[in-house]
Structures are given as C-alpha cells and as structure tokens.
Amino acid sequence: MKAKAFCPGHITGFFQICQDEDVIACGSRGAGLSISLGVISEVELTDGSGKVDIWLNGLKAEAPVTEHAVRHLLKDRPFDVKVRNELQLPVAQGFGTSAAGSLSAAWALAHLLDLPQSEAYVAAHVAELANRTGMGDVSGIMRGGIEVRCRPGLPPRGEVERLNGQIELVLAVVGPSIPTADKLGNAEVQERINIAGRDRVDALMEQPTLETFFRLSNEFMEESGLATPEVRRAVWEAKKWGWASQSMIGNSVFATGPDMELLREALSAYGETFRCSLDYNGPRLI
C-alpha cells in the first residue's frame, strides 16, 4: 500500500521555550508563518517486522525526526515502512523541514493505517520535541497562515490564534545551516531566547498586525543573539524594500514587500532565494 502527502514548511519569527512534563503541553509561545513550500512524502507499507527506511531527495538517509514519528504510529504492527521525502527547502535553516517531513510522512502513514489525523500531529510533535528540532512548528502548521501560539503545546492543550492576511514571501539562505538541537540544548542560549521572547506574544495580541509581527521579530532577532552578521546584512538590505526578519533558527531571512521581484533580486546577492506564499490548508494527501 502507498500514500503520498504534502506538509507546508513553517517559519518562526519569535518564540519562548515552554517546558512541561506532559509532552502534549510542552512547546513554545511565539508567532510564525506556514508557507507553501514544504515536504512531499511518499509512504509505502508492506508486511514485515517493523523496519523503517527513509530517503531524502532520492538518497537513503538517517532522518531521526521522521523515523520517530513513523515508529510512534507504527508501534508493534507487523509492517515495514519506506518513506521517500522530497524537500522543497534546505534543512536546518529555520524553514520547519523536520516538522514538515515528519508530519507529511505521519499523515500518509496514518491514512494507510486508518488512524485519525490527530494522531499524525501528535506523532510529529512528539518527534520534534524528542529530537530538539523544534518547539512549536507542528502547532503552527496545524493552525496555518500567520499564527500566534498563545499557550504552548499541541491544540487543544495549546492555544493558537490566527492573524488575518495573505502575503507573498521571499526566502533567502545567507549562510551555513544551524542545527536547531545545538541551540535548544544550550542552557545559556535558552535563557537568552526566553528573555527576548517572553513578552512578545502579548505585545502582538495587543496590536495583531503584520507590521507588528515583523517589528517584534526584528527585536527578538537582536535581543536573542541568534542573528549572524550575514543575517543582519540581508535583513538590512531587504528592509529597504519591505519587511524582513530572521527565520528561527537559521542563517536565513524571510521578507515581503510591494515589489517581490525587486526584493528577490536584492536578496539574491546574499544567497539562494525562494518565492512562496502562505499556506492555510495544512498537511493533505496528494
């Protein structure tokens, strides 16, 4: 049996790490965007003994987040699983590819196993936290569009609001990848993140506009200490033509403005660029 699913990527502008003994209540408060580029997963289920093989863009690879999500759903069922993930964006650059890859694979597998979609969200959320690759991407993707994660955790334990708006985006990768686990596993970095992020959700909900979101994201970028010199230069350039900030946590920038081609041309001087829009539909079979 085979099934194929797509899951949008996700960009976080700012966040606060929120730990909890209950993994479903664990996650982050923050705000971000679900985007039209993400991951396509083809999942094949055959009789077997629980073997899981994963390919990324045609190459067999270790993908611990996707494997964790798959095994969470598979449990002790007598099947082998093959997952072929096609990534539309670079990994470890703040585009939520680990969440999108695990969730798209879980979505397709849940369909094959006749499990509710809610279990796919749980599997991906648990996998992200276990591997320290993200704290709120799955919750954000679950809501779609421009989201504010007001209460940490996976809904309904978590609370995620949505802001109005439909925008086009330019993404730019301006430096080497930054493994999220390296940052989230560092106590000093965690403290800086939480100091920078703790009041910004409330500030956005008081003035819930796209301009406020970008302003708060810029403030978080500077106060958290996560921005590299390359990111700062690219954001500075992009802000001549619109709004921009750092994709958390990556050496990458997301930006929007009235002239998207001009913005893309400006950012192309700093690295590889991508055009995308917001995604409101979440993971789906294709």
NULO-443605 format. One record per atom (N, C-alpha, C): residue in one letter; x, y, z. Coordinates in steps of 0.2 Angstrom, whole numbers. Example, Ala and Ser with C-alpha at 12.3 -4.5 7.8 and 13.67 -1.06 7.14 Angstrom:
BEGIN
<A,<66,-28,39>>
<A,<62,-22,39>>
<A,<66,-16,39>>
<S,<64,-11,35>>
<S,<68,-5,36>>
<S,<64,0,39>>
***
This chain:
BEGIN
<M,<4,-6,0>>
<M,<0,0,0>>
<M,<4,6,0>>
<K,<2,11,-4>>
<K,<6,18,-4>>
<K,<1,23,-3>>
<A,<4,29,0>>
<A,<0,35,0>>
<A,<5,41,0>>
<K,<3,47,-3>>
<K,<8,52,-3>>
<K,<4,58,0>>
<A,<8,62,4>>
<A,<5,68,7>>
<A,<10,74,7>>
<F,<8,80,7>>
<F,<12,86,7>>
<F,<10,90,14>>
<C,<16,92,17>>
<C,<15,97,23>>
<C,<19,103,21>>
<P,<16,109,23>>
<P,<19,115,22>>
<P,<25,116,27>>
<G,<30,120,25>>
<G,<35,122,30>>
<G,<32,127,34>>
<H,<37,129,39>>
<H,<35,134,44>>
<H,<41,138,46>>
<I,<39,145,47>>
<I,<44,149,49>>
<I,<42,153,56>>
<T,<47,153,60>>
<T,<45,156,67>>
<T,<49,163,67>>
<G,<45,168,69>>
<G,<48,175,69>>
<G,<51,176,76>>
<F,<48,174,81>>
<F,<50,174,88>>
<F,<47,169,93>>
<F,<50,167,98>>
<F,<47,162,102>>
<F,<50,162,109>>
<Q,<46,158,114>>
<Q,<48,157,121>>
<Q,<48,150,122>>
<I,<53,147,124>>
<I,<53,139,126>>
<I,<49,138,132>>
<C,<44,133,132>>
<C,<40,132,137>>
<C,<40,124,139>>
<Q,<43,122,144>>
<Q,<44,115,146>>
<Q,<38,113,150>>
<D,<37,106,149>>
<D,<31,103,153>>
<D,<32,96,154>>
<E,<31,93,159>>
<E,<31,85,160>>
<E,<27,82,155>>
<D,<21,85,153>>
<D,<16,82,148>>
<D,<19,84,141>>
<V,<21,80,137>>
<V,<24,82,131>>
<V,<19,85,126>>
<I,<12,84,127>>
<I,<7,87,123>>
<I,<7,95,125>>
<A,<8,96,131>>
<A,<8,103,134>>
<A,<15,107,133>>
<C,<20,103,131>>
<C,<26,106,130>>
<C,<27,109,123>>
<G,<31,114,123>>
<G,<32,118,116>>
<G,<34,125,117>>
<S,<31,129,114>>
<S,<33,136,114>>
<S,<27,141,113>>
<R,<28,147,116>>
<R,<24,153,114>>
<R,<28,157,109>>
<G,<24,159,104>>
<G,<28,163,99>>
<G,<23,164,93>>
<A,<26,166,87>>
<A,<22,168,81>>
<A,<26,166,75>>
<G,<22,164,70>>
<G,<26,162,64>>
<G,<21,161,58>>
<L,<24,158,53>>
<L,<20,158,46>>
<L,<21,151,43>>
<S,<15,148,41>>
<S,<15,142,37>>
<S,<16,144,30>>
<I,<20,140,26>>
<I,<22,143,19>>
<I,<21,137,14>>
<S,<20,139,8>>
<S,<18,135,3>>
<S,<23,130,0>>
<L,<29,131,2>>
<L,<35,126,1>>
<L,<35,122,7>>
<G,<37,115,6>>
<G,<37,111,12>>
<G,<40,104,10>>
<V,<37,99,12>>
<V,<39,92,10>>
<V,<34,88,8>>
<I,<35,84,2>>
<I,<31,79,0>>
<I,<34,72,2>>
<S,<29,68,5>>
<S,<31,61,7>>
<S,<27,56,4>>
<E,<31,51,1>>
<E,<28,45,-2>>
<E,<29,39,3>>
<V,<24,36,6>>
<V,<25,31,11>>
<V,<22,24,8>>
<E,<26,19,9>>
<E,<24,13,7>>
<E,<24,8,13>>
<L,<19,4,13>>
<L,<18,0,19>>
<L,<17,-7,16>>
<T,<22,-12,19>>
<T,<22,-19,17>>
<T,<22,-23,23>>
<D,<20,-30,22>>
<D,<21,-34,28>>
<D,<28,-35,30>>
<G,<29,-35,36>>
<G,<36,-36,38>>
<G,<37,-36,46>>
<S,<43,-34,48>>
<S,<44,-34,55>>
<S,<45,-27,59>>
<G,<43,-22,56>>
<G,<44,-15,59>>
<G,<50,-12,56>>
<K,<53,-13,51>>
<K,<59,-10,48>>
<K,<57,-3,45>>
<V,<60,2,46>>
<V,<59,9,43>>
<V,<65,11,39>>
<D,<64,12,33>>
<D,<69,15,28>>
<D,<67,22,26>>
<I,<71,27,26>>
<I,<69,34,24>>
<I,<74,36,18>>
<W,<71,39,13>>
<W,<75,43,8>>
<W,<74,50,8>>
<L,<79,54,7>>
<L,<78,62,7>>
<L,<81,64,0>>
<N,<76,66,-4>>
<N,<78,69,-11>>
<N,<82,63,-15>>
<G,<79,57,-14>>
<G,<82,52,-18>>
<G,<88,48,-15>>
<L,<90,50,-9>>
<L,<96,47,-6>>
<L,<94,44,0>>
<K,<96,38,2>>
<K,<94,35,8>>
<K,<98,38,14>>
<A,<94,40,19>>
<A,<97,44,24>>
<A,<94,42,31>>
<E,<98,45,36>>
<E,<95,45,43>>
<E,<91,51,44>>
<A,<85,50,46>>
<A,<81,55,47>>
<A,<77,54,54>>
<P,<80,56,59>>
<P,<78,53,66>>
<P,<71,56,68>>
<V,<70,62,65>>
<V,<63,65,67>>
<V,<57,61,63>>
<T,<58,60,57>>
<T,<53,57,53>>
<T,<53,50,56>>
<E,<58,46,57>>
<E,<58,39,59>>
<E,<55,39,66>>
<H,<56,44,70>>
<H,<52,44,77>>
<H,<45,44,76>>
<A,<43,49,72>>
<A,<36,50,71>>
<A,<32,43,68>>
<V,<36,40,63>>
<V,<34,34,60>>
<V,<33,29,65>>
<R,<38,28,69>>
<R,<38,22,74>>
<R,<32,24,79>>
<H,<31,30,81>>
<H,<26,32,86>>
<H,<19,29,83>>
<L,<18,30,77>>
<L,<12,27,74>>
<L,<12,20,73>>
<L,<17,17,70>>
<L,<18,10,69>>
<L,<17,6,75>>
<K,<20,8,80>>
<K,<20,4,86>>
<K,<23,-3,85>>
<D,<19,-9,87>>
<D,<22,-15,86>>
<D,<18,-19,80>>
<R,<15,-15,76>>
<R,<11,-18,70>>
<R,<16,-21,65>>
<P,<14,-27,62>>
<P,<19,-31,58>>
<P,<20,-28,51>>
<F,<23,-22,50>>
<F,<24,-19,44>>
<F,<31,-16,43>>
<D,<33,-16,37>>
<D,<39,-12,36>>
<D,<37,-6,32>>
<V,<40,0,33>>
<V,<38,6,31>>
<V,<44,9,27>>
<K,<43,11,21>>
<K,<48,15,17>>
<K,<45,22,16>>
<V,<49,27,17>>
<V,<47,34,17>>
<V,<52,38,12>>
<R,<49,41,7>>
<R,<53,45,2>>
<R,<51,52,3>>
<N,<55,56,6>>
<N,<54,63,7>>
<N,<57,67,1>>
<E,<53,72,-2>>
<E,<56,77,-6>>
<E,<55,84,-3>>
<L,<61,86,-1>>
<L,<61,93,2>>
<L,<62,98,-3>>
<Q,<58,103,-2>>
<Q,<57,109,-7>>
<Q,<62,115,-4>>
<L,<64,114,2>>
<L,<68,119,5>>
<L,<74,116,9>>
<P,<80,120,10>>
<P,<86,117,13>>
<P,<84,115,21>>
<V,<88,111,23>>
<V,<87,109,30>>
<V,<91,113,35>>
<A,<89,113,41>>
<A,<92,117,47>>
<A,<93,124,45>>
<Q,<88,127,42>>
<Q,<88,134,40>>
<Q,<82,138,43>>
<G,<79,135,47>>
<G,<73,139,50>>
<G,<67,139,46>>
<F,<66,134,42>>
<F,<60,133,37>>
<F,<55,127,39>>
<G,<57,124,45>>
<G,<52,119,48>>
<G,<52,113,44>>
<T,<58,111,40>>
<T,<58,105,36>>
<T,<58,99,40>>
<S,<60,99,46>>
<S,<60,92,50>>
<S,<53,91,53>>
<A,<49,97,54>>
<A,<42,96,56>>
<A,<38,94,50>>
<A,<39,97,45>>
<A,<35,96,38>>
<A,<37,89,36>>
<G,<43,86,36>>
<G,<45,80,34>>
<G,<42,74,38>>
<S,<42,75,45>>
<S,<39,70,50>>
<S,<31,70,49>>
<L,<28,76,48>>
<L,<21,77,48>>
<L,<18,74,42>>
<S,<22,76,36>>
<S,<19,73,30>>
<S,<20,66,29>>
<A,<25,63,32>>
<A,<26,55,32>>
<A,<20,52,37>>
<A,<20,56,43>>
<A,<15,53,48>>
<A,<8,54,45>>
<W,<6,59,41>>
<W,<0,60,38>>
<W,<-2,54,33>>
<A,<3,53,29>>
<A,<2,47,24>>
<A,<1,40,28>>
<L,<5,39,33>>
<L,<5,33,36>>
<L,<-1,32,40>>
<A,<-3,37,43>>
<A,<-10,37,47>>
<A,<-16,35,42>>
<H,<-15,38,36>>
<H,<-20,36,31>>
<H,<-20,29,30>>
<L,<-14,26,29>>
<L,<-13,19,27>>
<L,<-15,14,33>>
<L,<-14,17,39>>
<L,<-16,13,45>>
<L,<-23,14,47>>
<D,<-27,18,44>>
<D,<-33,20,45>>
<D,<-34,23,53>>
<L,<-29,28,54>>
<L,<-29,31,60>>
<L,<-31,38,60>>
<P,<-34,41,65>>
<P,<-36,48,64>>
<P,<-30,53,63>>
<Q,<-32,59,59>>
<Q,<-27,63,58>>
<Q,<-24,66,64>>
<S,<-27,67,69>>
<S,<-25,70,76>>
<S,<-19,66,78>>
<E,<-18,59,77>>
<E,<-13,55,79>>
<E,<-6,57,75>>
<A,<-7,59,69>>
<A,<-1,61,65>>
<A,<2,68,68>>
<Y,<-3,72,70>>
<Y,<0,78,73>>
<Y,<4,77,80>>
<V,<1,72,84>>
<V,<4,70,90>>
<V,<11,67,88>>
<A,<11,62,84>>
<A,<17,59,82>>
<A,<23,64,80>>
<A,<21,69,76>>
<A,<26,74,73>>
<A,<28,78,79>>
<H,<23,80,83>>
<H,<25,85,89>>
<H,<30,81,94>>
<V,<28,75,95>>
<V,<32,71,100>>
<V,<39,70,97>>
<A,<40,69,91>>
<A,<46,68,87>>
<A,<50,74,87>>
<E,<47,80,86>>
<E,<51,86,86>>
<E,<54,87,93>>
<L,<50,86,98>>
<L,<52,88,105>>
<L,<58,83,107>>
<A,<57,77,105>>
<A,<62,71,107>>
<A,<69,73,104>>
<N,<69,76,98>>
<N,<75,77,94>>
<N,<77,84,95>>
<R,<74,88,99>>
<R,<75,95,100>>
<R,<76,99,93>>
<T,<72,97,88>>
<T,<72,101,82>>
<T,<67,106,81>>
<G,<63,107,86>>
<G,<58,112,85>>
<G,<53,112,91>>
<M,<50,117,93>>
<M,<46,118,99>>
<M,<39,119,97>>
<G,<38,122,92>>
<G,<31,125,90>>
<G,<29,124,83>>
<D,<33,121,79>>
<D,<32,121,71>>
<D,<25,117,70>>
<V,<24,111,73>>
<V,<19,107,72>>
<V,<12,111,74>>
<S,<12,114,80>>
<S,<6,118,82>>
<S,<5,123,77>>
<G,<10,127,74>>
<G,<9,132,69>>
<G,<6,129,63>>
<I,<9,124,60>>
<I,<6,121,54>>
<I,<-1,119,55>>
<M,<-3,116,61>>
<M,<-9,114,62>>
<M,<-14,120,62>>
<R,<-12,126,63>>
<R,<-17,132,63>>
<R,<-17,135,56>>
<G,<-11,135,53>>
<G,<-10,138,46>>
<G,<-10,146,46>>
<G,<-7,148,40>>
<G,<-7,155,39>>
<G,<-2,159,44>>
<I,<-4,165,46>>
<I,<0,169,51>>
<I,<-3,167,58>>
<E,<1,163,62>>
<E,<-2,161,68>>
<E,<2,164,74>>
<V,<-2,164,80>>
<V,<1,166,86>>
<V,<0,160,91>>
<R,<5,158,94>>
<R,<5,152,99>>
<R,<4,155,106>>
<C,<-2,156,108>>
<C,<-3,160,114>>
<C,<-2,155,120>>
<R,<-3,149,120>>
<R,<-2,144,125>>
<R,<2,138,122>>
<P,<7,136,125>>
<P,<12,131,122>>
<P,<8,124,122>>
<G,<11,120,118>>
<G,<8,113,117>>
<G,<4,113,111>>
<L,<2,106,109>>
<L,<-2,105,104>>
<L,<-9,106,105>>
<P,<-13,109,101>>
<P,<-20,110,102>>
<P,<-24,103,103>>
<P,<-29,103,107>>
<P,<-32,108,111>>
<P,<-28,110,117>>
<R,<-23,106,119>>
<R,<-19,109,125>>
<R,<-16,116,124>>
<G,<-13,116,118>>
<G,<-10,123,116>>
<G,<-16,127,113>>
<E,<-15,133,113>>
<E,<-20,138,110>>
<E,<-16,142,105>>
<V,<-19,142,99>>
<V,<-15,145,93>>
<V,<-21,149,90>>
<E,<-19,156,89>>
<E,<-24,161,86>>
<E,<-21,162,79>>
<R,<-25,165,74>>
<R,<-23,166,68>>
<R,<-24,174,66>>
<L,<-19,177,63>>
<L,<-20,184,61>>
<L,<-22,184,54>>
<N,<-26,189,52>>
<N,<-28,190,45>>
<N,<-23,192,41>>
<G,<-23,190,34>>
<G,<-18,192,30>>
<G,<-16,187,25>>
<Q,<-14,189,19>>
<Q,<-12,184,13>>
<Q,<-6,188,10>>
<I,<0,185,11>>
<I,<6,189,8>>
<I,<10,184,4>>
<E,<14,187,0>>
<E,<19,183,-4>>
<E,<26,184,0>>
<L,<30,179,0>>
<L,<37,180,3>>
<L,<43,178,-1>>
<V,<48,181,0>>
<V,<55,179,-2>>
<V,<59,176,3>>
<L,<62,170,3>>
<L,<66,167,7>>
<L,<73,168,5>>
<A,<78,169,9>>
<A,<85,169,7>>
<A,<89,165,12>>
<V,<93,161,9>>
<V,<98,157,13>>
<V,<105,161,13>>
<V,<107,163,18>>
<V,<113,168,18>>
<V,<119,165,21>>
<G,<119,159,24>>
<G,<125,156,27>>
<G,<124,149,29>>
<P,<129,146,32>>
<P,<128,139,33>>
<P,<123,137,38>>
<S,<120,131,38>>
<S,<115,128,42>>
<S,<116,129,49>>
<I,<111,129,53>>
<I,<112,130,60>>
<I,<107,124,63>>
<P,<110,119,66>>
<P,<106,113,69>>
<P,<102,116,75>>
<T,<96,116,74>>
<T,<92,118,80>>
<T,<93,115,87>>
<A,<95,108,86>>
<A,<96,105,93>>
<A,<102,108,96>>
<D,<107,110,93>>
<D,<113,113,96>>
<D,<111,119,100>>
<K,<106,123,97>>
<K,<104,129,101>>
<K,<99,128,107>>
<L,<94,123,105>>
<L,<89,122,110>>
<L,<92,118,116>>
<G,<98,114,115>>
<G,<101,111,120>>
<G,<106,115,124>>
<N,<107,121,123>>
<N,<112,125,126>>
<N,<108,130,131>>
<A,<109,129,138>>
<A,<106,132,143>>
<A,<106,140,143>>
<E,<112,142,141>>
<E,<113,150,140>>
<E,<109,152,134>>
<V,<109,149,129>>
<V,<105,151,123>>
<V,<98,151,125>>
<Q,<96,146,128>>
<Q,<89,145,130>>
<Q,<86,151,134>>
<E,<91,153,139>>
<E,<89,159,143>>
<E,<89,165,139>>
<R,<93,166,135>>
<R,<93,172,130>>
<R,<86,172,126>>
<I,<85,167,124>>
<I,<79,166,120>>
<I,<72,168,124>>
<N,<72,165,130>>
<N,<66,166,134>>
<N,<66,173,136>>
<I,<71,176,138>>
<I,<71,183,140>>
<I,<69,188,134>>
<A,<71,186,128>>
<A,<69,190,122>>
<A,<62,189,120>>
<G,<59,183,121>>
<G,<53,181,119>>
<G,<47,181,123>>
<R,<48,182,130>>
<R,<43,181,135>>
<R,<37,186,134>>
<D,<38,192,132>>
<D,<33,197,132>>
<D,<30,198,125>>
<R,<33,195,120>>
<R,<31,197,113>>
<R,<25,194,111>>
<V,<23,189,113>>
<V,<16,186,111>>
<V,<11,191,113>>
<D,<11,193,120>>
<D,<6,198,122>>
<D,<6,204,119>>
<A,<12,207,117>>
<A,<13,213,113>>
<A,<9,212,106>>
<L,<10,206,103>>
<L,<7,205,96>>
<L,<-1,205,97>>
<M,<-3,202,102>>
<M,<-10,201,103>>
<M,<-14,208,104>>
<E,<-10,212,107>>
<E,<-12,219,109>>
<E,<-13,223,102>>
<Q,<-9,222,97>>
<Q,<-9,225,91>>
<Q,<-7,220,86>>
<P,<-12,216,84>>
<P,<-11,210,80>>
<P,<-11,212,72>>
<T,<-6,215,70>>
<T,<-5,216,63>>
<T,<2,213,60>>
<L,<2,213,54>>
<L,<8,210,51>>
<L,<14,215,52>>
<E,<13,221,52>>
<E,<19,226,54>>
<E,<21,225,61>>
<T,<17,223,66>>
<T,<19,222,72>>
<T,<23,216,73>>
<F,<20,210,69>>
<F,<24,204,69>>
<F,<31,205,67>>
<F,<32,208,61>>
<F,<39,209,59>>
<F,<43,214,64>>
<R,<40,219,66>>
<R,<44,223,71>>
<R,<46,219,77>>
<L,<42,215,80>>
<L,<43,211,86>>
<L,<48,205,84>>
<S,<48,203,78>>
<S,<53,198,76>>
<S,<60,201,75>>
<N,<60,207,73>>
<N,<67,211,72>>
<N,<70,212,79>>
<E,<65,214,84>>
<E,<68,215,91>>
<E,<70,208,94>>
<F,<67,203,93>>
<F,<69,196,95>>
<F,<75,194,92>>
<M,<76,195,86>>
<M,<82,193,82>>
<M,<88,196,85>>
<E,<88,203,87>>
<E,<93,206,90>>
<E,<94,204,97>>
<E,<89,204,101>>
<E,<90,203,108>>
<E,<92,195,110>>
<S,<90,191,106>>
<S,<91,184,107>>
<S,<98,182,106>>
<G,<102,186,102>>
<G,<108,184,100>>
<G,<109,179,95>>
<L,<103,177,91>>
<L,<104,172,86>>
<L,<106,174,79>>
<A,<105,181,78>>
<A,<107,183,71>>
<A,<114,183,70>>
<T,<116,181,64>>
<T,<123,181,62>>
<T,<124,187,58>>
<P,<131,189,57>>
<P,<132,196,53>>
<P,<129,195,46>>
<E,<129,189,43>>
<E,<126,188,37>>
<E,<118,190,37>>
<V,<115,187,42>>
<V,<108,188,43>>
<V,<106,196,43>>
<R,<110,199,48>>
<R,<109,206,49>>
<R,<110,210,42>>
<R,<115,208,39>>
<R,<116,212,32>>
<R,<110,211,27>>
<A,<108,205,27>>
<A,<102,203,22>>
<A,<96,206,24>>
<V,<94,206,31>>
<V,<88,209,34>>
<V,<89,217,32>>
<W,<94,220,34>>
<W,<95,227,32>>
<W,<94,229,25>>
<E,<96,225,21>>
<E,<95,226,13>>
<E,<88,225,12>>
<A,<85,220,14>>
<A,<78,218,12>>
<A,<73,224,15>>
<K,<75,227,21>>
<K,<70,232,24>>
<K,<70,238,20>>
<K,<75,239,15>>
<K,<74,245,10>>
<K,<68,244,6>>
<W,<66,238,5>>
<W,<61,236,0>>
<W,<54,233,3>>
<G,<54,232,10>>
<G,<48,230,13>>
<G,<50,228,20>>
<W,<47,222,23>>
<W,<48,220,29>>
<W,<52,214,29>>
<A,<56,212,34>>
<A,<60,206,34>>
<A,<63,205,41>>
<S,<64,198,42>>
<S,<67,196,48>>
<S,<71,189,47>>
<Q,<74,187,53>>
<Q,<77,180,53>>
<Q,<72,175,54>>
<S,<73,169,50>>
<S,<69,163,51>>
<S,<73,159,57>>
<M,<69,158,62>>
<M,<71,155,68>>
<M,<71,147,67>>
<I,<77,144,68>>
<I,<83,146,70>>
<I,<87,144,64>>
<G,<89,149,59>>
<G,<93,148,54>>
<G,<97,154,51>>
<N,<102,152,47>>
<N,<105,158,43>>
<N,<101,160,37>>
<S,<95,162,38>>
<S,<91,163,33>>
<S,<86,169,35>>
<V,<83,172,30>>
<V,<79,178,30>>
<V,<72,177,27>>
<F,<67,179,30>>
<F,<60,179,26>>
<F,<58,187,25>>
<A,<55,188,20>>
<A,<54,195,18>>
<A,<48,196,14>>
<T,<44,202,14>>
<T,<39,203,10>>
<T,<39,211,8>>
<G,<36,212,3>>
<G,<36,219,1>>
<G,<31,220,-5>>
<P,<31,227,-7>>
<P,<26,228,-13>>
<P,<29,226,-20>>
<D,<35,225,-21>>
<D,<38,223,-27>>
<D,<42,216,-25>>
<M,<39,211,-26>>
<M,<43,204,-24>>
<M,<49,203,-29>>
<E,<49,204,-35>>
<E,<54,203,-39>>
<E,<60,207,-37>>
<L,<59,214,-36>>
<L,<64,218,-34>>
<L,<67,216,-27>>
<L,<63,213,-23>>
<L,<65,211,-16>>
<L,<69,204,-17>>
<R,<67,200,-22>>
<R,<71,194,-23>>
<R,<78,196,-26>>
<E,<78,200,-31>>
<E,<84,202,-34>>
<E,<89,205,-29>>
<A,<86,209,-24>>
<A,<91,212,-19>>
<A,<94,207,-14>>
<L,<89,202,-12>>
<L,<92,196,-8>>
<L,<96,191,-11>>
<S,<95,191,-18>>
<S,<99,186,-21>>
<S,<107,187,-21>>
<A,<109,193,-19>>
<A,<116,195,-19>>
<A,<119,192,-12>>
<Y,<114,190,-8>>
<Y,<117,187,-1>>
<Y,<116,179,-1>>
<G,<113,176,-6>>
<G,<112,169,-6>>
<G,<106,166,-10>>
<E,<105,160,-10>>
<E,<100,157,-14>>
<E,<93,159,-11>>
<T,<88,161,-16>>
<T,<82,163,-14>>
<T,<76,159,-16>>
<F,<70,159,-13>>
<F,<65,156,-15>>
<F,<58,160,-14>>
<R,<54,159,-19>>
<R,<47,163,-18>>
<R,<42,158,-16>>
<C,<38,160,-11>>
<C,<32,156,-9>>
<C,<27,161,-6>>
<S,<21,158,-4>>
<S,<15,161,-1>>
<S,<14,158,5>>
<L,<8,161,9>>
<L,<6,157,15>>
<L,<2,151,13>>
<D,<2,146,18>>
<D,<-2,140,17>>
<D,<-7,140,23>>
<Y,<-13,139,21>>
<Y,<-19,139,26>>
<Y,<-22,132,26>>
<N,<-20,128,22>>
<N,<-23,121,22>>
<N,<-20,116,26>>
<G,<-14,116,28>>
<G,<-10,111,32>>
<G,<-9,105,28>>
<P,<-7,100,32>>
<P,<-5,94,28>>
<P,<-11,91,25>>
<R,<-10,87,19>>
<R,<-15,84,15>>
<R,<-12,79,10>>
<L,<-17,74,9>>
<L,<-15,69,4>>
<L,<-15,72,-3>>
<I,<-10,69,-7>>
<I,<-10,72,-14>>
<I,<-10,66,-19>>
***
